[in-house]
């Protein structure tokens, strides 16, 4: 989504004002409690990565998630998630954690929030969802310098501390609203991170303009770094 006045019209999938241009392809959200019929919620990746993820679809039947055979050995609940928060956007963080808490394989004990600077409400949001929380202070710097230093401090703490025994780490920015199958998506592609020439796996596409991003079965390789929602080893 894009508009010229983020202050008055924050980025949101609910945005309907005339100043918003919709550039994304969105899937209908899955409500497990209300699911009484078999419904497809995600597709298998392209043939190029079929050996990693298998064929078939993830489905919901009478409130129970039914995974294709190739995905049943995955353990999304073991994936560590680091949410990087600025401290001044608690409602954004709440939306992020709310969506994440509904993801298949969600494990609150594997989620941590790193907050830069003051912001009592941000800490309260982390406590509301019973996830880990840590506050850092990057000092008085330009916005770009503060963000870069925060990422460095947050990643270093996570890798050397809470998740030092884990092989991968998912990083989310606080304004991300993830899909139900986000952890399954990342779990499928852990093996790719073992390749020598792959830095990260991302769930964000800077060029996601319809109709070019309409094929949910394709996995694209790019030379640039796609942040926002990414996984590293």
VODO-956085 format. One line per 2 residues: number of its first residue (from 1); for each residue x, y, z of N, C-alpha, C, CB. Coordinates in Angstrom, 3 decimals, decimal comma, m for minus. Atoms other than C-alpha are relative to their C-alpha. Glycine has a CB too. Layout:
BEGIN
NUM	X Y Z X Y Z X Y Z X Y Z  ...
END
This chain:
BEGIN
1	0,840 m1,184 0,000 0,000 0,000 0,000 0,882 1,242 0,000 m0,954 0,001 1,216  m0,759 m1,251 0,011 1,176 3,520 m0,657 m0,957 1,174 0,022 0,926 0,080 m1,234
3	0,744 m1,251 0,083 m0,180 6,968 0,054 0,943 1,128 0,384 m1,267 m0,021 0,923  m0,871 m1,146 m0,212 1,210 10,464 0,385 m0,067 0,611 1,379 m0,313 1,029 m0,980
5	0,132 m0,569 m1,333 0,190 11,130 3,985 m0,067 m1,124 1,018 m1,249 0,905 0,099  m0,045 1,132 m0,922 1,336 8,373 6,329 m0,509 0,369 1,385 1,413 m0,533 0,101
7	0,472 m0,426 m1,305 0,492 10,473 9,384 m1,504 m0,117 0,125 0,425 1,415 0,269  1,458 0,051 m0,028 m3,181 10,756 8,512 m0,537 m1,358 m0,428 m0,572 1,078 m0,891
9	0,435 1,292 0,523 m3,431 7,459 6,633 1,122 m1,024 0,141 m0,434 0,127 m1,478  m1,065 1,004 m0,176 m1,070 4,827 8,115 m0,200 m1,178 m0,938 0,043 m0,494 1,456
11	0,089 1,177 0,852 m0,252 1,801 5,994 m0,851 m1,059 0,682 1,403 m0,554 m0,325  0,905 0,985 m0,581 m2,994 m0,732 6,563 m0,713 m0,749 m1,108 m1,020 0,672 0,944
13	0,773 0,784 0,952 m4,686 m3,547 4,703 m1,472 0,383 0,038 0,161 m1,485 0,284  1,386 m0,442 m0,109 m7,945 m1,963 5,875 m0,223 1,353 m0,672 m0,408 0,077 1,460
15	0,099 m1,338 0,580 m7,181 1,333 4,113 m0,938 0,010 m1,202 1,386 0,508 m0,411  0,948 m0,084 1,108 m9,960 2,417 1,752 m0,095 1,412 m0,561 m1,370 m0,467 0,449
17	0,078 m1,383 0,458 m9,324 6,140 1,250 0,564 0,141 m1,414 0,752 0,924 0,967  m0,355 m0,185 1,399 m8,754 7,545 m2,234 1,497 0,184 m0,210 m0,735 1,183 m0,557
19	m1,423 m0,243 0,148 m5,107 8,377 m1,527 0,856 m1,246 0,043 0,446 0,921 1,048  m0,755 1,256 m0,109 m4,112 4,722 m1,260 0,026 m0,731 m1,331 m0,607 m0,906 1,083
21	m0,154 0,856 1,171 m2,740 2,746 m4,165 0,321 m1,396 0,497 1,116 0,533 m0,968  m0,219 1,371 m0,443 m2,974 m0,999 m3,633 0,927 m0,698 m0,982 m1,341 m0,765 0,131
23	m1,001 0,623 0,851 0,134 m2,722 m4,957 0,258 m1,446 0,390 1,288 0,784 0,057  m0,280 1,342 m0,499 m0,091 m6,043 m3,144 m1,108 m0,973 m0,378 0,180 0,024 1,514
25	0,981 1,061 0,192 m1,833 m9,354 m3,658 m0,222 m0,635 1,365 0,478 m1,064 m1,073  0,262 0,483 m1,363 m3,483 m10,309 m0,382 m0,844 m1,267 m0,033 m0,709 1,086 0,835
27	0,803 1,200 m0,161 m4,860 m13,660 0,678 m1,064 0,235 1,056 0,880 m1,204 0,375  1,054 m0,096 m1,002 m8,068 m14,000 2,581 0,494 m0,583 1,311 m1,279 m0,725 m0,470
29	m0,473 0,524 m1,281 m7,235 m14,398 6,293 m0,755 m1,261 0,406 m0,139 1,059 1,086  0,607 1,250 m0,452 m7,928 m17,772 7,861 m0,435 0,156 1,445 0,984 m1,190 m0,151
31	0,517 m0,028 m1,373 m10,099 m17,949 10,958 m0,274 m1,440 0,414 m1,304 0,889 0,118  0,094 1,416 m0,328 m9,547 m21,365 12,441 m1,282 m0,343 0,752 1,195 m0,416 0,819
33	1,161 0,297 m0,819 m12,372 m21,141 14,936 m1,268 m0,102 m0,840 m0,169 1,059 1,071  1,205 m0,024 0,817 m14,883 m20,480 12,179 0,079 m0,942 m1,191 m0,261 1,397 m0,481
35	m0,177 0,845 1,181 m13,470 m22,889 9,615 m0,742 m1,324 0,180 1,500 m0,257 m0,266  0,758 1,248 m0,081 m15,939 m25,680 9,049 0,081 m0,778 m1,304 m1,459 0,285 0,349
37	m0,170 0,661 1,276 m15,131 m26,470 5,447 1,473 m0,013 m0,368 m0,830 0,690 m1,092  m1,379 0,095 0,463 m11,923 m27,465 3,735 0,313 1,220 m0,856 0,237 m1,317 m0,797
39	m0,351 m1,219 0,715 m10,187 m24,320 2,528 1,510 0,032 m0,252 m0,452 1,252 0,795  m1,414 m0,145 0,324 m6,861 m23,797 0,741 0,482 1,332 0,536 0,246 m0,105 m1,532
41	m0,517 m1,271 m0,506 m4,745 m21,189 2,519 1,374 0,330 m0,531 0,043 m0,021 1,493  m1,276 m0,332 0,606 m1,360 m21,484 0,831 0,383 m1,074 m0,990 1,090 0,168 1,063
43	m0,382 0,919 1,054 0,220 m23,084 m2,179 1,446 m0,412 0,139 m0,237 0,620 m1,356  m1,383 0,443 m0,017 3,398 m25,027 m2,695 0,843 0,907 m0,865 0,116 m1,449 m0,473
45	m0,879 m0,832 0,806 6,428 m23,178 m4,117 0,187 m0,571 m1,395 1,342 0,155 0,680  m0,219 0,357 1,388 7,686 m23,434 m7,660 0,737 m1,324 m0,122 0,772 1,093 m0,707
47	m0,693 1,275 0,188 9,119 m26,643 m9,179 1,483 0,078 0,355 m0,152 m0,460 m1,432  m1,419 m0,131 m0,295 12,624 m25,221 m8,661 0,333 m0,305 1,449 0,463 1,380 m0,339
49	m0,259 0,248 m1,419 12,268 m25,579 m4,894 m0,918 m1,095 0,532 m0,185 1,290 0,817  0,943 1,040 m0,437 9,810 m28,472 m4,817 0,676 m1,045 0,871 m0,638 m0,675 m1,206
51	m0,701 1,009 m0,795 12,482 m30,755 m3,387 0,144 0,419 1,444 1,364 m0,274 m0,585  m0,135 m0,499 m1,363 12,687 m28,512 m0,332 m1,346 0,071 0,708 0,653 1,370 m0,006
53	1,277 m0,260 m0,658 9,014 m27,902 0,270 m1,080 m1,001 m0,334 m0,473 1,351 m0,354  1,003 0,995 0,352 7,130 m30,690 m1,436 m1,164 0,589 m0,755 m0,498 m0,681 1,228
55	1,186 m0,435 0,734 3,864 m30,535 m3,307 m1,204 m0,024 0,930 m0,247 m0,899 m1,242  1,227 0,021 m0,784 0,323 m30,055 m2,084 m0,319 1,347 0,583 0,098 m1,011 1,096
57	0,449 m1,251 m0,585 m1,448 m27,407 m0,086 m0,221 m0,154 1,491 m1,275 0,479 m0,676  0,345 m0,030 m1,410 m1,951 m26,398 3,516 m1,496 0,263 0,088 0,827 1,085 0,781
59	1,437 m0,115 m0,024 m5,604 m26,785 4,425 m0,521 0,041 1,429 m0,630 m1,145 m0,760  0,681 m0,029 m1,291 m8,013 m26,226 7,270 m1,287 m0,797 m0,125 m0,288 1,466 0,463
61	1,198 0,824 0,044 m10,684 m28,798 7,987 m0,574 m0,104 1,399 0,305 m1,404 m0,577  0,689 0,021 m1,289 m13,133 m28,353 10,861 0,899 0,516 1,131 m0,477 m1,422 0,318
63	m0,812 m0,642 m1,010 m10,761 m26,060 12,731 1,358 m0,622 0,211 m0,718 0,001 1,262  m1,285 0,676 m0,159 m7,771 m28,397 12,327 0,856 0,207 m1,251 m0,206 m1,513 0,276
65	m0,905 m0,208 1,127 m4,754 m27,579 10,145 0,455 m1,346 m0,545 1,218 0,856 0,419  m0,425 1,234 0,661 m3,990 m30,334 7,641 1,159 0,344 m0,930 m1,187 m0,669 m0,792
67	m1,181 m0,290 0,809 m0,456 m30,149 6,243 0,230 m1,102 m1,022 1,239 0,165 0,891  m0,402 1,042 0,944 0,707 m31,948 3,100 1,135 m0,810 0,601 0,424 0,612 m1,359
69	m0,970 0,913 m0,600 2,969 m34,893 3,840 1,401 0,582 0,038 0,017 m1,302 m0,755  m1,358 m0,526 0,081 6,118 m33,053 2,752 0,300 1,054 1,065 0,232 0,587 m1,363
71	m0,201 m1,063 m0,994 5,585 m30,367 5,423 m0,171 m0,470 1,436 m0,955 1,125 m0,264  0,354 0,444 m1,349 4,674 m32,532 8,391 1,199 m0,172 0,923 m0,746 m1,291 m0,079
73	m1,194 0,129 m0,832 8,247 m32,931 9,592 0,589 1,356 0,385 1,047 m0,824 m0,724  m0,498 m1,331 m0,332 8,779 m29,165 9,772 m0,352 0,354 1,443 m0,577 1,051 m0,967
75	0,231 m0,409 m1,383 9,021 m27,567 13,215 0,032 1,522 0,104 1,054 m0,630 0,942  0,028 m1,470 m0,065 7,968 m23,927 12,882 0,023 0,530 1,423 m1,226 0,526 m0,704
77	0,013 m0,433 m1,402 7,543 m23,776 16,660 1,407 0,160 0,568 m0,781 m0,993 0,845  m1,379 m0,125 m0,466 11,339 m24,002 16,984 0,717 1,208 m0,587 0,765 m1,247 m0,335
79	m0,619 m1,162 0,626 11,998 m20,860 14,933 m0,018 1,189 0,947 m0,715 0,352 m1,309  m0,095 m1,187 m0,850 13,226 m17,865 16,910 m0,365 1,239 m0,810 1,425 0,141 0,601
81	0,457 m1,217 0,676 11,658 m14,495 16,054 0,428 1,218 0,802 m1,540 m0,011 m0,191  m0,406 m1,259 m0,606 13,159 m11,081 16,789 m0,801 1,127 m0,630 1,524 0,240 m0,170
83	0,769 m1,140 0,486 10,834 m8,072 16,495 0,740 1,270 0,397 m1,461 m0,008 0,570  m0,758 m1,225 m0,245 12,713 m4,775 16,151 m0,975 1,171 0,074 1,074 0,235 m1,115
85	0,974 m1,067 m0,238 10,684 m1,886 17,634 0,706 1,300 0,362 m0,980 m0,399 1,115  m0,592 m1,299 m0,282 11,405 1,822 17,804 m0,384 0,571 1,341 m0,377 0,955 m1,053
87	0,400 m0,478 m1,321 9,533 2,394 21,048 m1,104 1,031 m0,018 1,168 0,568 0,694  1,001 m1,051 0,068 7,119 5,031 19,780 m1,228 m0,393 m0,802 0,602 1,228 m0,587
89	1,147 0,454 0,796 4,646 2,908 17,801 m0,599 m1,271 0,615 0,424 m0,259 m1,475  0,512 1,196 m0,693 3,018 0,552 20,319 m1,152 m0,670 m0,724 m0,443 0,365 1,388
91	1,145 0,604 0,692 m0,132 0,048 18,227 0,467 m0,820 m1,196 m0,993 1,086 m0,458  m0,578 0,779 1,097 1,958 m1,076 15,268 0,542 m1,321 0,539 1,125 0,801 m0,715
93	m0,560 1,202 m0,612 3,748 m3,528 17,538 m1,110 m0,952 0,423 0,873 0,366 1,207  1,128 0,837 m0,410 0,426 m4,764 18,897 m0,557 m0,768 m1,190 m1,105 0,855 0,643
95	0,511 0,670 1,200 m0,815 m5,539 15,374 0,956 m1,090 m0,459 m0,224 1,014 m1,132  m1,015 0,972 0,412 2,446 m7,299 14,576 m0,055 m1,244 0,870 1,397 0,621 0,063
97	0,006 1,132 m0,924 2,381 m9,490 17,679 m1,332 m0,748 m0,039 0,290 0,479 1,423  1,302 0,641 0,095 m1,345 m10,160 17,328 m0,048 m0,941 m1,199 m1,109 1,052 m0,102
99	m0,016 0,831 1,201 m0,899 m11,458 13,783 0,959 m1,175 0,174 0,397 0,836 m1,230  m0,987 1,057 m0,210 2,200 m13,430 14,751 m0,533 m1,078 0,931 1,292 0,583 0,564
101	0,526 0,959 m0,972 0,393 m15,064 17,669 m1,014 m0,962 m0,621 m0,642 0,740 1,159  0,972 0,853 0,682 m2,146 m16,518 15,200 0,652 m0,895 m1,052 m1,071 0,854 m0,650
103	m0,700 0,781 1,022 0,511 m18,052 12,942 0,113 m1,464 0,415 1,397 0,584 m0,259  m0,148 1,426 m0,275 0,723 m21,820 12,647 1,402 m0,268 0,548 m0,260 m0,843 m1,282
105	m1,284 0,307 m0,607 3,500 m23,088 14,930 0,523 1,073 0,935 0,994 m0,240 m1,057  m0,446 m1,092 m0,877 3,654 m19,915 17,031 0,375 m0,514 1,377 m1,088 1,066 0,125
107	m0,486 0,359 m1,326 5,638 m20,303 20,238 0,472 1,278 0,679 1,151 m1,067 m0,075  m0,327 m1,277 m0,640 5,674 m17,254 22,520 1,374 m0,013 0,659 m1,053 0,347 1,031
109	m1,303 0,088 m0,647 8,824 m18,532 24,215 1,157 0,201 m0,976 0,141 m1,336 0,683  m1,027 m0,189 1,019 10,692 m18,118 20,925 m0,037 1,400 m0,605 m0,162 m1,034 m1,093
111	0,159 m1,357 0,527 9,703 m14,467 20,385 0,592 1,004 0,970 m1,484 0,320 m0,263  m0,563 m1,059 m0,836 11,609 m11,454 21,657 m0,157 1,338 m0,707 1,494 m0,278 0,322
113	0,135 m1,349 0,526 11,104 m7,710 21,197 1,197 0,818 0,465 m1,340 0,654 0,456  m1,096 m0,903 m0,338 14,045 m5,309 21,068 m0,491 1,421 m0,220 1,284 m0,300 m0,855
115	0,524 m1,366 0,041 13,064 m1,712 21,862 1,138 1,004 0,135 m1,045 0,219 1,116  m1,012 m1,059 m0,065 15,222 1,335 21,172 m0,595 1,223 0,677 0,523 0,362 m1,418
117	0,442 m1,209 m0,681 14,804 4,211 23,629 m1,187 m0,221 0,906 m0,334 1,044 m0,996  1,114 0,044 m0,924 11,943 5,079 25,916 m1,299 m0,362 m0,716 m0,144 1,335 0,710
119	1,307 0,349 0,537 8,354 4,007 25,430 m0,638 m1,073 0,850 0,111 m0,464 m1,452  0,590 0,948 m0,950 6,458 2,418 28,284 m1,027 m0,901 m0,674 m0,651 0,749 1,162
121	1,068 0,763 0,641 3,592 1,315 26,033 0,549 m1,157 m0,830 m0,841 0,913 m0,879  m0,605 1,077 0,776 5,931 m0,741 23,865 0,316 m1,191 0,900 1,276 0,493 m0,705
123	m0,272 1,065 m0,957 7,064 m2,729 26,890 m1,291 m0,678 0,436 0,744 0,551 1,217  1,290 0,546 m0,418 3,432 m3,145 27,948 m0,554 m0,951 m1,060 m1,001 1,134 0,271
125	0,466 0,868 1,088 2,605 m4,612 24,519 0,743 m1,328 0,009 0,179 0,693 m1,359  m0,781 1,240 m0,067 5,428 m7,130 24,826 m0,476 m0,870 1,157 1,504 0,310 0,153
127	0,480 0,740 m1,162 4,198 m8,100 28,276 m1,404 m0,559 m0,232 0,009 0,898 1,235  1,365 0,454 0,300 0,624 m8,383 27,000 0,004 m1,336 m0,725 m0,736 1,042 m0,840
129	m0,077 1,236 0,768 1,692 m11,143 24,609 0,984 m1,002 0,621 0,408 0,308 m1,436  m0,857 0,905 m0,761 4,072 m12,710 27,158 1,226 m0,452 m0,811 m0,804 m1,219 0,450
131	m1,217 0,301 0,765 7,108 m12,495 24,877 1,186 0,708 0,647 m0,153 0,434 m1,493  m1,202 m0,621 m0,542 10,687 m11,572 25,680 0,097 1,463 m0,401 1,237 m0,750 m0,464
133	m0,137 m1,437 0,263 11,581 m7,869 25,854 1,355 0,483 0,494 m1,143 0,801 0,681  m1,284 m0,588 m0,391 14,834 m5,927 25,963 0,062 1,417 m0,541 1,204 m0,851 m0,524
135	m0,103 m1,400 0,399 15,484 m2,192 25,841 1,459 0,386 m0,202 m0,654 0,913 1,051  m1,334 m0,518 0,270 18,538 m0,570 24,269 m0,105 1,505 m0,206 0,641 m0,697 m1,245
137	m0,023 m1,450 0,228 19,583 3,061 23,839 1,107 0,305 m1,008 0,225 0,791 1,346  m0,981 m0,292 1,045 21,270 4,021 20,573 0,468 1,446 0,031 m0,581 m0,313 m1,357
139	m0,470 m1,365 m0,157 21,673 7,642 21,689 m0,556 0,962 m1,036 1,478 0,023 m0,056  0,440 m1,049 0,923 21,270 10,855 19,690 0,784 m0,121 m1,297 0,183 1,414 0,625
141	m0,617 0,197 1,320 22,013 10,053 16,055 m1,046 0,229 m1,073 0,616 m1,425 m0,132  0,963 m0,099 1,091 20,419 10,332 12,658 m0,863 m1,255 m0,016 0,718 0,196 m1,365
143	0,931 1,133 0,017 17,487 8,036 11,967 0,656 m1,242 m0,583 m1,256 0,350 m0,802  m0,662 1,142 0,618 19,558 5,805 9,684 1,039 m0,632 0,900 0,641 0,414 m1,287
145	m1,031 0,512 m0,907 22,400 5,511 12,187 m0,631 m0,728 1,183 0,894 1,147 0,501  0,663 0,628 m1,130 20,022 4,693 15,042 m0,550 m1,367 m0,393 m1,124 0,896 0,528
147	0,576 1,260 0,453 18,281 1,995 13,021 1,077 m1,059 m0,200 m0,778 0,208 m1,295  m1,081 0,960 0,255 21,540 0,374 11,922 0,612 m0,498 1,302 1,086 0,636 m0,877
149	m0,587 0,387 m1,276 22,975 0,411 15,447 m0,957 m0,881 0,798 0,377 1,241 0,810  0,983 0,815 m0,713 19,742 m0,975 16,888 0,005 m1,426 m0,529 m1,404 0,609 m0,129
151	m0,041 1,339 0,588 19,803 m3,889 14,460 1,252 m0,746 0,459 m0,039 0,083 m1,541  m1,254 0,635 m0,421 23,433 m4,584 15,337 m0,093 m0,486 1,446 1,179 0,981 m0,154
153	0,091 0,335 m1,413 22,763 m4,534 19,085 m1,021 m1,116 0,245 m0,372 1,242 0,811  1,051 1,007 m0,184 19,552 m6,580 18,813 0,445 m1,365 m0,504 m1,279 0,427 m0,720
155	m0,460 1,267 0,571 21,073 m9,237 16,561 1,113 m0,608 0,838 0,481 0,205 m1,436  m1,104 0,505 m0,804 24,211 m9,523 18,643 m0,490 m0,600 1,308 0,996 1,108 0,280
157	0,550 0,522 m1,261 22,224 m9,957 21,858 m0,724 m1,318 m0,220 m0,956 1,018 0,633  0,775 1,221 0,262 19,915 m12,562 20,302 0,907 m1,175 m0,317 m0,978 0,223 m1,152
159	m0,875 1,084 0,451 22,682 m14,590 18,684 0,934 m0,481 1,105 0,816 0,454 m1,198  m0,930 0,377 m1,064 24,997 m14,529 21,683 m0,719 m0,410 1,286 0,946 1,150 0,290
161	0,734 0,295 m1,225 22,239 m14,965 24,258 m1,136 m0,967 m0,163 m0,522 1,235 0,566  1,194 0,858 m0,050 18,675 m16,282 24,036 m0,065 m1,094 m1,059 m1,204 0,841 m0,128
163	0,160 1,007 1,058 18,996 m18,145 20,724 1,343 m0,543 m0,491 m0,770 0,595 m1,174  m1,324 0,425 0,454 22,664 m19,076 20,614 0,049 m1,465 m0,425 1,008 0,237 1,089
165	0,035 1,415 0,379 21,700 m22,738 20,240 m0,912 m0,261 m1,189 m0,449 m0,839 1,175  0,872 0,145 1,159 19,360 m22,077 17,291 0,779 0,285 m1,280 m1,217 0,941 0,112
167	m0,739 m0,120 1,261 20,461 m22,329 13,670 m0,449 1,183 m0,836 m0,148 m1,262 m0,805  0,498 m1,122 0,801 18,277 m19,538 12,229 m0,749 0,985 0,890 m0,918 m0,503 m1,139
169	0,726 m1,045 m0,710 16,646 m16,294 13,302 m0,842 0,779 m1,003 0,976 0,945 0,763  0,900 m0,812 0,816 13,625 m14,510 11,820 m0,046 1,402 0,599 m1,436 m0,631 m0,073
171	0,045 m1,392 m0,446 13,665 m10,700 12,009 m1,201 0,682 m0,619 1,303 0,750 m0,369  1,171 m0,736 0,456 10,471 m8,659 11,771 0,080 1,444 0,453 m1,287 m0,651 0,515
173	0,172 m1,376 m0,421 10,006 m4,920 11,783 m1,364 0,134 0,656 0,147 0,978 m1,195  1,191 m0,088 m0,840 7,317 m3,749 14,184 m1,286 0,309 m0,769 0,209 1,045 1,042
175	1,207 m0,328 0,753 4,933 m2,627 11,433 m0,418 m1,110 m0,962 0,211 1,279 m0,769  0,380 1,120 0,842 4,729 m6,043 9,771 m1,244 m0,698 0,541 1,152 m0,990 m0,115
177	1,179 0,804 m0,334 1,359 m7,831 9,769 0,118 m1,281 m0,811 m1,364 0,770 m0,307  m0,357 1,231 0,709 2,192 m11,425 8,915 m1,209 m0,879 m0,251 1,039 m0,776 0,784
179	1,062 0,933 0,342 0,083 m14,195 7,409 0,021 m1,214 0,923 0,129 m0,441 m1,455  0,153 1,187 m0,837 m1,096 m17,367 9,108 1,124 m1,017 m0,215 m1,338 m0,654 m0,276
181	m0,990 1,013 0,333 1,538 m19,472 7,330 1,426 0,537 m0,066 m0,352 m0,627 m1,304  m1,318 m0,623 0,091 4,539 m17,168 7,808 1,110 m0,902 0,552 m0,005 1,324 0,745
183	m1,028 0,849 m0,593 6,435 m19,586 10,071 0,211 m1,273 m0,816 m0,372 m0,355 1,436  m0,138 1,136 0,901 5,717 m22,517 7,764 0,820 0,382 m1,221 m1,374 m0,520 m0,426
185	m0,752 m0,501 1,153 7,054 m20,444 4,893 1,493 m0,001 0,302 m0,468 1,420 m0,383  m1,415 m0,067 m0,349 10,340 m19,793 6,667 0,566 m1,382 0,329 0,204 0,941 1,183
187	m0,476 1,331 m0,371 10,586 m23,330 8,028 0,373 m0,826 m1,229 m1,063 m0,731 0,816  m0,278 0,752 1,220 10,503 m24,707 4,485 1,374 0,317 m0,574 m1,062 0,285 m1,036
189	m1,181 m0,467 0,720 13,518 m22,703 3,398 1,237 0,162 0,880 m0,305 1,303 m0,660  m1,206 m0,027 m0,833 15,967 m23,175 6,258 1,201 m0,591 m0,742 m0,241 m0,770 1,310
191	m1,094 0,666 0,705 18,014 m25,464 4,024 0,697 0,922 m0,985 m0,515 m1,219 m0,726  m0,595 m0,925 0,968 18,550 m22,671 1,511 1,114 0,820 0,639 m1,071 0,931 m0,578
193	m1,004 m0,820 m0,677 20,542 m20,729 4,100 1,338 m0,713 0,147 m0,506 0,409 1,362  m1,259 0,743 m0,049 23,165 m23,478 4,015 0,813 0,183 m1,280 m0,272 m1,483 0,233
195	m0,725 m0,253 1,232 24,069 m22,482 0,472 0,997 1,133 0,235 m0,975 0,346 m1,158  m1,069 m0,976 m0,240 27,316 m20,487 0,377 m0,329 1,396 m0,526 1,280 m0,482 m0,636
197	0,254 m1,299 0,637 25,914 m17,711 m1,818 m1,361 0,594 0,361 0,099 m0,141 m1,500  1,284 m0,545 m0,444 22,652 m17,049 0,054 0,176 0,667 1,362 m1,085 m1,117 0,070
199	m0,125 m0,745 m1,256 22,581 m14,351 2,751 m1,242 m0,154 0,869 0,253 1,479 m0,285  1,235 0,038 m0,780 18,930 m14,418 3,786 m1,158 m0,484 m0,852 m0,314 1,380 0,582
201	1,275 0,326 0,649 15,420 m15,602 2,968 m1,005 1,038 0,474 m0,484 m1,480 0,338  0,912 m1,077 m0,361 12,794 m12,872 2,882 m1,429 m0,316 m0,405 0,443 1,299 m0,640
203	1,418 0,109 0,338 9,004 m12,786 2,917 m0,517 1,315 m0,565 m0,821 m0,408 1,233  0,358 m1,329 0,487 9,047 m9,230 1,562 0,535 0,185 m1,401 0,540 1,101 0,935
205	m0,396 m0,241 1,383 9,138 m8,295 m2,106 m0,171 1,477 m0,328 m0,826 m0,875 m0,973  0,044 m1,423 0,303 10,034 m4,687 m2,937 m0,731 0,278 m1,316 1,412 0,563 m0,061
207	0,605 m0,180 1,322 8,655 m5,210 m6,443 m1,343 m0,706 m0,111 0,938 m0,512 m1,082  1,270 0,734 m0,009 5,344 m6,767 m5,432 m1,131 0,857 m0,560 m0,345 m0,460 1,425
209	1,020 m0,782 0,675 3,235 m4,910 m7,967 m0,832 m0,934 m0,864 0,631 1,135 m0,850  0,874 0,844 0,815 0,229 m6,664 m9,460 0,137 0,403 m1,464 m1,481 0,114 0,466
211	0,214 1,432 m0,203 0,135 m8,621 m11,680 1,289 m0,803 0,173 m0,770 m0,554 m1,154  m1,280 0,705 0,000 3,841 m9,457 m11,361 0,215 m0,848 1,241 1,121 0,984 m0,128
213	m0,147 0,781 m1,229 3,488 m10,790 m7,820 m1,196 m0,899 0,244 0,196 0,920 1,188  1,249 0,737 m0,196 0,218 m12,624 m8,404 0,211 m1,498 0,158 m0,926 0,253 m1,156
215	m0,261 1,440 m0,088 1,856 m16,073 m8,551 0,628 m0,318 1,348 0,924 m0,472 m1,156  m0,489 0,306 m1,347 2,172 m17,231 m4,944 0,848 m1,256 0,040 m1,160 m0,149 0,950
217	m0,768 1,243 0,038 3,965 m20,398 m6,074 1,455 0,232 m0,388 m0,637 m0,972 m0,969  m1,354 m0,283 0,466 7,142 m18,643 m7,207 0,888 0,469 1,142 m0,027 1,049 m1,108
219	m1,020 m0,477 m0,923 10,279 m18,177 m5,133 1,055 0,712 m0,834 0,624 m1,177 0,846  m0,897 m0,808 0,811 12,428 m15,372 m6,506 1,348 0,180 0,677 m0,625 1,353 m0,288
221	m1,335 m0,291 m0,506 16,176 m14,927 m6,128 0,403 1,393 m0,469 1,031 m1,071 m0,472  m0,357 m1,376 0,342 17,390 m11,321 m6,018 1,398 0,312 0,506 m1,021 0,998 0,589
223	m1,343 m0,422 m0,402 20,744 m9,572 m5,700 m0,037 1,040 1,115 0,752 0,557 m1,198  0,133 m1,008 m1,046 19,440 m6,861 m3,371 m0,474 m0,636 1,308 m0,976 1,106 m0,442
225	0,445 0,488 m1,301 18,630 m7,211 0,311 m1,431 0,439 0,261 0,928 0,502 1,118  1,391 m0,301 m0,331 14,931 m7,417 1,147 m0,191 m0,123 1,501 m0,974 m0,943 m0,757
227	0,154 0,010 m1,453 14,364 m6,431 4,744 m1,433 m0,224 0,407 0,500 1,292 0,592  1,380 0,009 m0,524 11,135 m6,031 6,746 m0,356 m1,324 0,678 m0,992 0,274 m1,132
229	0,301 1,320 m0,564 10,604 m9,801 7,289 0,953 m0,994 m0,637 m1,504 m0,414 m0,243  m1,061 0,803 0,604 13,669 m11,973 6,765 0,589 m0,977 1,006 1,097 0,901 m0,558
231	m0,591 1,053 m0,841 15,563 m14,989 8,092 1,463 m0,175 m0,363 m0,763 m1,344 m0,164  m1,434 0,229 0,212 19,306 m15,499 8,519 0,445 m1,176 0,849 0,831 1,270 0,344
233	m0,573 1,112 m0,776 21,467 m18,338 9,780 1,153 0,507 0,849 0,482 m1,143 m0,935
END
